[in-house]
Amino acid sequence: LGLFSLLLFNTTNAQLTVAAATPLQMVDTLLGTGVTASGITYTGAAISRGIFGGALSNIGFSSGVLLTCGNLVNAVGPNNTPSASIGNALAGDPDLDIIMSPTTSFDATILEFDFVPTSDTVKFNYVFASEEYMEFVSTVPGGINDAFGFFISGPGISGPFSGGAQNIAIIPGTSLPVTMFNLNLFTNAAYYFDNGDGNGTGTAPDGATVQYDGFTVPLTAISAVQCGQTYHIKLAIGDGGDDILDSGVFLEEGSFSSQGVSIVPEISYGGANDSTLYEGCGLACIYFVRTSNLANADTVNLTIDGSAINGVDYNTGVIGVPLPNQLIFAAGQDSISYCINAVSDAVLEGLDTIQLSIILVGACGGTTTYATVYLNEYTPLTLGLNDTTFCNSGGTITLNANVGGGVEPYTYSWSGGLPSIYNPTVTVSATTTYTVTVNDACNASVDPTPAITDSTTI
């Protein structure tokens, strides 16, 4: 976070942010559980590499690594030009040439490193984006075709790329590499997001947070590996056909991982704290996702700790039925889920925790995965509105629904057709009363925080 703050470019008007980073910092950002890396190298222009913050953008990831075949800052929105571009006058890459064939690559940007996995699978998440979309998508061989590849090599892997590598940046359900030609608004369109054309004349509105005209939905690159062996990964992107109009590939922070089972908690309502479950206010569904050894049945032990008492403070939907401490995966089954609720007991206990962990012991030793869910009491909703008097027979005023308690996010319903926000602006020329009803995210069958109504007279 300190690095990101220090190196943040002047992108305060955008919701996607980018920052310069060294190759080592980029790999540290990318790596997750169960992988160690060494032998890091980078080929390309310094302005083409870095890290990004995307929590307030529509790129699909909150943060991660960004590799481009142009300038890092050209990824930053809004999409207000059809031709964000820089040519770095650099060579292409022979592996990219194979993917683009018969198009020739230019301005190759390449991050490489060796890694050792601790399970039989390695995976990571990514989004490919391009300023070439959709104006220069063509079926003409040898045309513009910006592309990228994730080339993995090592024991048990054989492919047509350098060092016998395979490309694992593949369109789901196919053997096709992810390129402009293979994935766009008309081809494999289920995996494409149209971000406008930068002119305001495209088939979709111009995006407010990302400059690129189009990008994929989040995709996953995955490969079988051998536990404890050394592998090499080459992450490469390049211009295709010429060296103008930028493209980029976003790699999700911490997603380059090799772990047997991951734990993903998800609260049934959003809000400021999406890891906190309030008593009597919905569910926390916990997903246990298996990424390795899928062909075989497996039993995984789940350790349940924390200050909350399993089966008393929370349960799996029936009073006294606790969260189990064993997960039994059938052959071919990749996930198991349990949804828990926090029991509303009218006892003020403060913030409780559920700490979940899985320790897998195998040929590579032990790997541990953690997750924490917090339990808290709700507080009743409160709502306040103030009357206002104009002494000059009218005027414009902003109404403010001052809400407290409950569970965020709140919803607002005003009389008089006012917008569903907490602070609509009204113009009055005669005495008028406005009424607002506020509800929160806690909407269980017996709602401990029911909607509340108040009014203001102007």
C-alpha positions as CSV (number, residue, x, y, z in Angstrom):
1,L,0.0,0.0,0.0
2,G,2.9,2.3,0.8
3,L,4.4,1.7,-2.6
4,F,1.1,2.3,-4.3
5,S,0.6,5.6,-2.5
6,L,4.1,6.9,-3.3
7,L,4.0,6.0,-7.0
8,L,0.4,6.8,-7.8
9,F,0.2,8.8,-11.0
10,N,-2.0,11.9,-11.2
11,T,-5.2,10.0,-11.9
12,T,-7.5,11.6,-9.3
13,N,-10.3,12.2,-11.8
14,A,-10.5,8.5,-12.7
15,Q,-11.6,5.5,-10.7
16,L,-9.0,3.1,-12.2
17,T,-5.6,4.1,-10.8
18,V,-2.1,2.9,-12.0
19,A,1.3,3.1,-10.5
20,A,4.8,2.2,-11.6
21,A,6.4,-0.9,-10.1
22,T,9.6,-2.9,-10.4
23,P,9.4,-6.5,-11.7
24,L,10.0,-7.8,-8.2
25,Q,7.2,-5.7,-6.8
26,M,4.8,-6.9,-9.6
27,V,5.5,-10.6,-8.9
28,D,5.1,-10.0,-5.1
29,T,1.7,-8.4,-5.9
30,L,0.6,-11.3,-8.1
31,L,1.6,-14.2,-5.9
32,G,-0.9,-15.8,-3.6
33,T,-0.9,-19.0,-1.5
34,G,1.2,-22.1,-2.2
35,V,3.7,-20.6,-4.7
36,T,7.3,-19.4,-4.3
37,A,9.0,-17.5,-7.1
38,S,12.6,-16.8,-8.3
39,G,14.5,-15.8,-11.4
40,I,12.4,-12.7,-12.2
41,T,13.1,-11.0,-15.5
42,Y,11.4,-8.2,-17.5
43,T,11.6,-7.3,-21.2
44,G,10.0,-4.1,-22.4
45,A,9.6,-0.4,-21.7
46,A,9.4,0.8,-18.1
47,I,6.3,2.8,-18.9
48,S,4.5,-0.4,-19.9
49,R,4.5,-2.1,-16.6
50,G,3.1,-1.5,-13.1
51,I,0.3,-2.1,-10.6
52,F,-3.3,-0.9,-10.6
53,G,-6.2,-0.2,-8.2
54,G,-9.6,-1.1,-9.7
55,A,-11.9,-1.2,-6.7
56,L,-13.9,1.8,-8.0
57,S,-13.7,0.8,-11.6
58,N,-15.6,-1.8,-13.8
59,I,-12.4,-3.8,-14.7
60,G,-13.5,-6.6,-12.4
61,F,-10.5,-6.7,-9.9
62,S,-9.8,-4.5,-6.9
63,S,-6.1,-4.5,-7.5
64,G,-3.2,-6.3,-9.2
65,V,-0.6,-6.1,-11.9
66,L,-0.9,-4.4,-15.3
67,L,1.2,-5.2,-18.4
68,T,0.6,-3.1,-21.5
69,C,2.2,-2.9,-25.0
70,G,2.1,0.9,-24.7
71,N,1.9,3.3,-21.8
72,L,0.5,2.3,-18.4
73,V,-1.4,5.6,-18.0
74,N,-3.4,5.0,-21.2
75,A,-5.5,2.4,-19.3
76,V,-6.9,5.1,-17.0
77,G,-10.5,6.3,-17.8
78,P,-12.7,7.9,-18.7
79,N,-12.9,6.5,-22.2
80,N,-12.7,9.9,-23.9
81,T,-10.6,9.1,-27.0
82,P,-10.7,6.4,-29.6
83,S,-6.9,6.2,-30.0
84,A,-5.0,6.2,-26.7
85,S,-1.7,5.1,-27.9
86,I,2.1,5.1,-27.7
87,G,4.6,3.2,-29.9
88,N,7.6,2.1,-27.9
89,A,9.6,1.1,-31.1
90,L,10.4,-2.3,-29.6
91,A,10.6,-5.8,-31.1
92,G,7.9,-8.4,-30.9
93,D,8.1,-11.9,-29.6
94,P,8.2,-15.2,-31.5
95,D,5.6,-16.9,-29.1
96,L,3.2,-14.0,-29.6
97,D,3.8,-14.3,-33.4
98,I,2.5,-17.9,-33.2
99,I,-0.7,-16.8,-31.4
100,M,-1.3,-13.9,-33.8
101,S,-0.3,-15.8,-37.0
102,P,-0.1,-14.6,-39.7
103,T,0.0,-11.1,-38.0
104,T,3.4,-10.0,-36.7
105,S,3.9,-8.7,-33.1
106,F,5.5,-5.5,-32.0
107,D,6.3,-3.8,-28.7
108,A,6.4,-7.0,-26.6
109,T,6.2,-6.6,-22.9
110,I,7.2,-9.7,-21.0
111,L,7.4,-10.6,-17.3
112,E,8.9,-14.0,-16.5
113,F,9.8,-16.0,-13.4
114,D,10.3,-19.5,-12.1
115,F,7.9,-20.9,-9.5
116,V,7.5,-24.0,-7.3
117,P,3.8,-25.0,-6.6
118,T,2.7,-26.8,-3.4
119,S,-0.3,-28.6,-5.1
120,D,-1.0,-30.3,-8.4
121,T,-2.6,-27.1,-9.9
122,V,-1.6,-23.5,-10.5
123,K,-4.1,-20.8,-11.5
124,F,-4.6,-17.0,-11.6
125,N,-7.2,-14.5,-12.8
126,Y,-6.9,-11.9,-15.6
127,V,-8.7,-9.5,-17.9
128,F,-7.5,-8.6,-21.4
129,A,-8.3,-5.1,-22.7
130,S,-7.6,-3.2,-25.9
131,E,-8.1,0.2,-27.5
132,E,-8.2,-1.7,-30.8
133,Y,-11.7,-3.0,-29.9
134,M,-14.1,-2.9,-31.9
135,E,-12.9,-0.6,-34.7
136,F,-10.1,-2.8,-35.8
137,V,-11.5,-6.3,-35.2
138,S,-11.3,-8.1,-38.5
139,T,-11.4,-11.6,-39.9
140,V,-8.8,-10.7,-42.5
141,P,-5.6,-12.8,-42.0
142,G,-2.6,-10.6,-41.2
143,G,-4.7,-7.7,-39.9
144,I,-4.6,-5.9,-36.6
145,N,-4.7,-8.5,-33.8
146,D,-3.2,-7.4,-30.5
147,A,-2.7,-10.4,-28.3
148,F,-1.1,-11.8,-25.2
149,G,-0.1,-15.2,-23.8
150,F,0.7,-17.0,-20.6
151,F,3.4,-19.5,-21.5
152,I,4.1,-22.2,-18.9
153,S,6.8,-24.8,-19.2
154,G,8.2,-27.5,-16.9
155,P,7.8,-31.1,-15.9
156,G,4.9,-32.8,-17.6
157,I,4.1,-29.9,-20.0
158,S,4.6,-30.1,-23.7
159,G,3.6,-27.4,-26.2
160,P,4.5,-25.5,-29.4
161,F,6.0,-22.5,-27.7
162,S,9.6,-21.7,-26.6
163,G,11.0,-24.3,-24.3
164,G,8.1,-26.6,-25.0
165,A,5.7,-24.2,-23.2
166,Q,1.9,-24.2,-23.4
167,N,-0.3,-21.1,-23.6
168,I,-2.9,-21.2,-20.8
169,A,-4.7,-17.9,-21.7
170,I,-7.5,-19.9,-23.4
171,I,-11.2,-19.0,-24.0
172,P,-13.3,-21.2,-21.7
173,G,-14.6,-24.3,-23.3
174,T,-12.3,-24.0,-26.3
175,S,-8.6,-24.4,-27.3
176,L,-8.5,-20.9,-28.8
177,P,-6.1,-18.3,-27.4
178,V,-7.7,-15.1,-26.1
179,T,-7.1,-12.5,-28.9
180,M,-9.0,-9.7,-30.5
181,F,-10.1,-12.0,-33.4
182,N,-11.2,-14.9,-31.1
183,L,-13.0,-12.9,-28.5
184,N,-15.0,-9.7,-29.2
185,L,-18.5,-8.3,-29.4
186,F,-19.5,-10.9,-32.1
187,T,-17.3,-13.9,-31.4
188,N,-17.4,-15.6,-28.0
189,A,-19.3,-12.5,-26.9
190,A,-20.3,-14.0,-23.5
191,Y,-16.8,-13.2,-22.4
192,Y,-16.6,-9.6,-23.7
193,F,-17.5,-6.3,-22.2
194,D,-18.2,-3.3,-24.6
195,N,-16.8,-0.1,-23.1
196,G,-17.7,2.3,-25.9
197,D,-15.6,3.7,-28.7
198,G,-14.3,6.9,-27.0
199,N,-16.3,9.0,-29.5
200,G,-19.7,8.6,-27.9
201,T,-21.0,6.9,-31.1
202,G,-20.4,3.2,-30.2
203,T,-22.8,0.4,-29.5
204,A,-22.4,1.1,-25.7
205,P,-21.8,4.2,-23.6
206,D,-18.2,5.3,-23.2
207,G,-16.9,3.9,-19.9
208,A,-16.3,6.3,-17.0
209,T,-13.4,4.4,-15.4
210,V,-11.3,2.6,-18.1
211,Q,-9.9,4.1,-21.3
212,Y,-9.8,0.8,-23.3
213,D,-12.7,0.4,-25.7
214,G,-13.4,-3.2,-24.7
215,F,-12.2,-5.9,-22.4
216,T,-12.9,-9.5,-21.4
217,V,-14.8,-10.5,-18.3
218,P,-12.5,-11.9,-15.6
219,L,-11.1,-15.2,-16.8
220,T,-8.9,-17.8,-15.1
221,A,-5.7,-19.3,-16.5
222,I,-5.1,-22.8,-15.0
223,S,-2.6,-25.6,-15.5
224,A,-1.8,-29.0,-14.0
225,V,1.6,-29.1,-12.4
226,Q,3.6,-31.5,-10.2
227,C,3.9,-30.6,-6.6
228,G,7.4,-29.4,-5.6
229,Q,8.8,-29.2,-9.1
230,T,10.2,-26.0,-10.7
231,Y,8.2,-24.4,-13.5
232,H,8.6,-21.3,-15.6
233,I,5.9,-18.8,-16.6
234,K,6.2,-16.1,-19.3
235,L,3.5,-13.4,-19.2
236,A,3.6,-11.5,-22.6
237,I,1.6,-9.0,-24.4
238,G,2.2,-7.2,-27.7
239,D,0.8,-5.0,-30.5
240,G,-0.2,-7.0,-33.6
241,G,0.1,-5.7,-37.1
242,D,1.5,-2.3,-36.0
243,D,2.8,-0.6,-32.9
244,I,0.0,1.8,-32.2
245,L,-3.2,1.7,-30.1
246,D,-2.6,0.2,-26.7
247,S,-3.7,-3.1,-25.2
248,G,-3.2,-4.3,-21.6
249,V,-3.7,-7.4,-19.5
250,F,-4.8,-7.0,-15.8
251,L,-3.7,-9.8,-13.4
252,E,-5.6,-10.0,-10.1
253,E,-3.5,-9.4,-7.0
254,G,-2.8,-12.6,-5.0
255,S,-4.5,-14.9,-7.5
256,F,-1.4,-16.7,-8.7
257,S,-1.8,-19.6,-6.4
258,S,-1.4,-23.3,-5.9
259,Q,-3.6,-24.5,-3.0
260,G,-5.8,-27.5,-2.5
261,V,-8.9,-25.8,-1.1
262,S,-9.7,-22.1,-0.8
263,I,-12.3,-20.6,1.6
264,V,-14.5,-17.8,0.3
265,P,-17.1,-16.3,2.7
266,E,-19.9,-14.2,1.1
267,I,-22.4,-12.1,3.2
268,S,-25.9,-12.1,1.7
269,Y,-26.0,-8.3,1.8
270,G,-23.4,-5.7,0.9
271,G,-22.4,-2.6,2.9
272,A,-19.3,-1.1,4.5
273,N,-18.2,-4.3,6.0
274,D,-18.8,-7.4,3.8
275,S,-17.2,-9.8,6.2
276,T,-19.6,-9.1,9.1
277,L,-22.8,-11.0,9.7
278,Y,-25.4,-9.3,11.9
279,E,-27.6,-11.4,14.2
280,G,-30.9,-12.2,12.6
281,C,-30.0,-10.4,9.4
282,G,-29.4,-12.8,6.6
283,L,-26.8,-15.4,5.8
284,A,-23.0,-15.9,5.4
285,C,-22.5,-18.5,2.7
286,I,-19.0,-20.0,2.9
287,Y,-17.7,-21.6,-0.2
288,F,-14.9,-24.3,-0.1
289,V,-13.4,-24.4,-3.5
290,R,-11.1,-27.3,-4.5
291,T,-8.6,-26.5,-7.3
292,S,-6.5,-29.6,-7.2
293,N,-6.9,-33.4,-7.2
294,L,-10.4,-33.0,-8.8
295,A,-10.5,-36.5,-10.3
296,N,-10.5,-38.2,-6.9
297,A,-12.8,-38.2,-3.9
298,D,-11.3,-36.4,-0.9
299,T,-12.1,-35.7,2.7
300,V,-10.7,-32.4,4.1
301,N,-10.6,-31.5,7.7
302,L,-11.9,-28.0,8.6
303,T,-10.7,-26.3,11.8
304,I,-13.3,-24.0,13.4
305,D,-12.1,-21.5,16.0
306,G,-12.9,-18.1,17.2
307,S,-15.0,-16.5,20.1
308,A,-18.4,-17.5,18.5
309,I,-19.7,-20.9,19.6
310,N,-20.5,-23.2,16.6
311,G,-24.1,-24.4,16.8
312,V,-25.0,-21.8,19.5
313,D,-24.0,-18.3,18.3
314,Y,-24.4,-19.5,14.6
315,N,-25.7,-22.5,12.8
316,T,-26.4,-23.9,9.3
317,G,-30.1,-22.9,9.3
318,V,-31.4,-25.2,12.1
319,I,-30.9,-24.4,15.8
320,G,-28.2,-26.6,17.2
321,V,-26.9,-27.9,13.8
322,P,-23.3,-26.6,13.6
323,L,-21.0,-26.1,10.8
324,P,-19.3,-29.4,10.1
325,N,-15.5,-30.0,10.7
326,Q,-15.1,-32.3,7.7
327,L,-15.6,-31.5,4.0
328,I,-16.3,-34.6,1.8
329,F,-15.7,-34.0,-1.9
330,A,-16.9,-36.5,-4.4
331,A,-14.8,-37.4,-7.5
332,G,-15.1,-34.5,-9.9
333,Q,-16.7,-32.1,-7.3
334,D,-14.9,-28.8,-7.1
335,S,-16.9,-26.9,-4.4
336,I,-18.9,-27.3,-1.2
337,S,-20.9,-24.5,0.4
338,Y,-22.6,-24.0,3.7
339,C,-24.8,-21.0,4.6
340,I,-24.8,-19.9,8.3
341,N,-26.9,-17.4,10.2
342,A,-26.1,-15.6,13.4
343,V,-28.6,-16.4,16.1
344,S,-30.5,-13.3,17.5
345,D,-30.3,-14.0,21.2
346,A,-30.9,-10.5,22.7
347,V,-27.5,-10.8,24.6
348,L,-25.0,-8.0,24.1
349,E,-21.8,-9.9,23.4
350,G,-19.9,-7.5,21.3
351,L,-18.0,-8.5,18.1
352,D,-17.5,-12.3,17.8
353,T,-15.4,-14.2,15.3
354,I,-15.5,-17.4,13.3
355,Q,-12.0,-18.4,12.3
356,L,-11.9,-21.1,9.6
357,S,-8.7,-22.9,8.5
358,I,-7.7,-25.9,6.4
359,I,-4.3,-27.5,6.6
360,L,-3.4,-29.8,3.7
361,V,-0.4,-32.1,4.1
362,G,1.1,-33.7,1.0
363,A,4.3,-34.3,-0.9
364,C,5.2,-30.6,-0.6
365,G,4.5,-30.3,3.2
366,G,1.6,-28.4,4.8
367,T,-0.3,-25.5,3.3
368,T,-2.9,-23.6,5.3
369,T,-5.8,-21.5,4.1
370,Y,-7.6,-19.1,6.4
371,A,-10.9,-17.0,6.5
372,T,-12.6,-15.0,9.2
373,V,-16.3,-14.1,9.5
374,Y,-17.4,-11.6,12.2
375,L,-20.7,-11.7,14.1
376,N,-22.2,-8.6,15.6
377,E,-25.4,-7.4,17.1
378,Y,-27.7,-5.1,15.2
379,T,-28.9,-1.7,16.5
380,P,-32.3,-0.3,15.7
381,L,-32.8,2.0,12.8
382,T,-33.1,5.7,13.6
383,L,-34.2,8.5,11.2
384,G,-34.3,12.2,11.6
385,L,-35.6,15.0,9.4
386,N,-35.8,18.7,10.2
387,D,-38.5,21.2,9.3
388,T,-37.4,24.4,7.5
389,T,-39.1,27.7,7.1
390,F,-38.4,30.1,4.2
391,C,-39.2,33.8,5.1
392,N,-39.2,34.9,1.4
393,S,-42.2,32.7,0.3
394,G,-40.1,29.9,-1.2
395,G,-36.7,28.6,-2.3
396,T,-34.6,25.5,-3.0
397,I,-33.3,23.2,-0.3
398,T,-31.6,19.9,0.0
399,L,-33.5,17.4,2.2
400,N,-31.3,15.2,4.4
401,A,-32.4,11.8,5.8
402,N,-30.1,11.4,8.8
403,V,-30.0,7.6,9.3
404,G,-28.3,5.6,12.0
405,G,-28.2,2.0,13.2
406,G,-29.5,-0.9,11.2
407,V,-27.3,-2.6,8.6
408,E,-26.0,-0.8,5.5
409,P,-26.7,-0.2,2.7
410,Y,-29.9,1.8,3.2
411,T,-32.7,2.3,0.7
412,Y,-34.8,5.5,0.5
413,S,-38.4,5.9,-0.7
414,W,-39.6,9.6,-0.8
415,S,-43.1,10.9,-1.4
416,G,-43.7,13.2,-4.4
417,G,-41.7,11.1,-6.8
418,L,-38.3,12.3,-5.4
419,P,-35.2,10.2,-6.3
420,S,-34.3,7.3,-4.1
421,I,-31.3,9.0,-2.5
422,Y,-30.7,10.3,1.0
423,N,-30.5,13.9,0.0
424,P,-32.8,15.0,-2.8
425,T,-33.1,18.7,-3.7
426,V,-36.5,20.3,-3.9
427,T,-37.9,23.8,-4.9
428,V,-40.9,24.9,-2.9
429,S,-43.3,27.9,-3.4
430,A,-45.9,26.7,-0.9
431,T,-45.8,24.8,2.3
432,T,-45.1,21.1,1.5
433,T,-44.6,18.0,3.5
434,Y,-42.2,15.3,2.3
435,T,-42.2,11.8,3.7
436,V,-39.4,9.3,3.5
437,T,-39.3,5.6,4.3
438,V,-35.9,4.1,5.0
439,N,-35.1,0.4,5.0
440,D,-31.8,-1.4,5.6
441,A,-30.1,-4.6,4.3
442,C,-31.5,-6.7,7.2
443,N,-34.6,-8.3,5.8
444,A,-35.0,-11.6,7.5
445,S,-38.4,-13.3,7.8
446,V,-38.7,-11.7,11.2
447,D,-36.9,-8.4,10.5
448,P,-35.2,-7.1,13.7
449,T,-34.7,-3.7,11.9
450,P,-38.0,-2.9,10.1
451,A,-38.3,0.1,7.9
452,I,-38.8,3.4,9.5
453,T,-40.7,6.5,8.3
454,D,-40.4,10.2,9.0
455,S,-41.5,13.5,7.4
456,T,-40.3,17.1,7.1
457,T,-42.4,20.2,6.4
458,I,-40.9,23.0,4.3
